Amino acid sequence: MKISHIEHIGIAVKSLDEAIPYYEGVLGMKCYSVEEVADQKVKTAFFKVGDTKIELLESTDPEGPIGKFIEKKGQGIHHLAFAVDNVDAALEEVAEKGVTLIDKTSRKGAEGLNIGFLHPKATLGVLTELCAE
C-alpha cells in the first residue's frame, strides 16, 4: 500500500449551519460542496486546504455513527483519511498485518470516493479511513 497524501480530516459537528460560518468567516475557507450520504446517515461539507480537505460531518440520525460519536465524545476530530491507489487492496494488506477492519471491502463515500475504515482499537485510537477514486 502506498499512501500519497492525507485526503481529508473528518470533523464531527452538531450542525453544518453553525459550523460552516466558522470555517468561512473566521478561518477564511470556502465551502465547495455539501452532500448527504444517506447510507452513512450523514451530511457533509467540504473545504480545501492545499491538497488536503476538511470534511465536516453532521448526523442525519442520532443512531448513526456520527450521532453516536457526538453523544459519546462531543464535537471534534472524528477520523483521518489517507489517499491510496486501491482501497480493496489496501484493506486486504492491512488485514494481513493483523489490523481489525470496520469495512472488509470498499464502499461508496462522499464525493464518489471508494472508502474503507480501519477500527480505531487497532490503529492506536485513531479512526482511519482509506480513500481512492
N, C-alpha and C positions, 0 to 999 in steps of 0.2 A: 504494500500500500504506500502510495506517495501522496502526502498532503501538500497541496500547492499554496494554500493560504487559509486564514480564518475567513470563512464565508460570511458568518454573522454571529452576533451575540444576541441571544433571546432574553428579553426582559419582560417579566410578568407585571401587568398593571391592572388596576381595578377598572379603569376607564380610558379608552383611547381619546375620548373627547376632552378629558382632563390632562392626559399625558402629552398629546401632540403639541399643544401650545407651549409647553415647557421646552421641548426639543427644538421647536421652530423659533419661539420668541426669545428664549434665554440663551440657548446654545447656537442659534443661527443656522440650524439644519433645515432641510426641506423634505417634507414627507412626499415621497414619489408614488406610493402605492398603498391602498387599503384594500384588503380582501378577506373574505370569510373562507375558512377551511372547515366545512360542515362536519366531516367525519372525525375531526380532531376537536370539535366543539370550541373553536377559537376564531377570533377576528384579529387580523394582523395589520400593522402599519410599518412601512419600511423607510429607512433613512440611509443614505450613503455617506461613508466617511472614508475617503481614499478608496482602496479596493475592498474594504470591509463594510458590511451593513449592520445596522442596528434594527432588530425586529422587536417591536412592541407587541405583546400578546395579551388580549383581553378575552376572558372566558365568555362563551355564549351560553354556558350551562354550569351552575355551581358544582355539579357532579363530574364535570370534565376535568382533564388533567391540570389545566391552569387554574380553574376554580378551586380544586383541592389544594394545589400548591399555595395559592394566596391564603386560603383558610389556615393552612398549617404554618407557613413561613412568612406570609406577608408579601408585599410587592418587592421586586428586586430581580437580580440576575437569575434566570431560570436555566439557561443552557449555553454551551459554547459549541458552535458548528464549524466543522472543518470541510473544505472542498477536497474531494478525491476524484479520481478518474472514473471509478466504477463502485457504486455503493455495495452491490451484492458481493463482489469480490472482496471488498474491504471488510464487510461483516463476516464473511467466511474466514478471512485471515485472522481477525481479532478473536473470533470464536475458537479457532485452532490454538490460539495462545492462552486460552482459558478465561477470556473475558465474557462475562454474562451479558447477553443481549436482551434488549427490550423487543427489538424487531429482528427476526431471523432472516427476513428478506426485505428489500426496499419497498417503499410505498410512496405515493404522491404527497408532496407537501406544498406549502405556499410557493408562489412564483413558478409552479410547474416542475420544481426540482424533485428528483428522486432522493428520498431521505431514509435514514435508519438510525435508531438510537441505541447507545450502549448504556447499560444500567449503572447508575452512579455508585452503587456499592462496589462495583468492580473498577471504577475509574477515579478513585481517591476522592469521592464525594461530588464530582462534577458531572452533571448530566451532559453527555457528549453526543452530538449529532454528526453524522457523516452525510454529505450532500454531493450530488452530481447532477449535471444537466441531462 
